[in-house]
Amino acid sequence: GEDVEQSLFLSVREGDSSVINCTYTDSSSTYLYWYKQEPGAGLQLLTYIFSNMDMKQDQRLTVLLNKKDKHLSLRIADTQTGDSAIYFCAEGFVSSGSARQLTFGSGTQLTVLP
Amino acid sequence: DVKVTQSSRYLVKRTGEKVFLECVQDMDHENMFWYRQDPGLGLRLIYFSYDVKMKEKGDIPEGYSVSREKKERFSLILESASTNQTSMYLCASSLGGFGNQPQHFGDGTRLSIL
C-alpha cells in the first residue's frame, strides 16, 4: 500500500450535500473503503467499492471512483447533524498469508452546522 | 453482525509497566490487526496476524509485541510502557481469502501512560 490523502476538515449546513474526497496511489488496489468514526468510538464500515466499478449508491451515500486519476469520493445527501464525524478512506492490498491490509487516509472531520 | 470486543475502554498505567490489551472477535475471522490512532496521523498498523500463532510486523512495531494463541483472541503487549505510547488503540478483524475483506473494528482502548 502507498499513501492515501484526504483533506482534514469539511463544514456543511444541515440539509446540504457533503462531498469528501480522497486520492490514493496504489493502482493494484482492488477494494476501496469508507469508514466513519464518531467521538470516542471505533471505526464503522460505511461502504466499499470494487475497483472495476465507477459508482456505488447506498441510500444517502454515493461513492464515485475515478481509477485513471486514483480519486475516490463519498457524497452524503441531505447531511444531518448525526453525520458529524471523522470519515476515513482506505485502500486494500494483499499482504502476508493473503491478509488484506488497509492503508488509511488521515481522516476528514465533517462538521454539520444547523 | 461482527462483534469485536476490546477489554478496556480506558486504561491508565505507569512508565515501565508491562501492559496487556486484549481483543476478542466472535466471527471466526482469520485476520486480526492492532492499530494506534493519533491526531493528524490517522491509523498506523502495529502488528497483524493471519492465523493462530502467526504474526507480522506492521509499520510501527517497535516497543510492542503480540500474541495469538486462539483464533478469536489477539493480544497487544507493551513490554515496558513509555509516555510516547499514550494513544488510542484499535483492534480489527477480517475474513481470510482473496475477496473483499473489510476490517471490522472494536470501540478502542484509550491508554494513558503516566
Interface residues (C-beta under 8 A of the other chain):
Chain A: L8 Y31 Y33 Y35 G40 A41 G42 L43 Q44 L45 Y48 F50 F88 G92 V94 S95 S96 G97 S98 A99 R100 Q101 L102 F104 G105 S106 G107
Chain B: V4 E30 N31 F33 G40 L41 G42 L43 L45 F48 S49 Y50 D51 M54 E56 G58 L90 A92 S94 G96 G97 F98 N100 Q101 P102 Q103 H104 F105 G106 D107 G108 R110
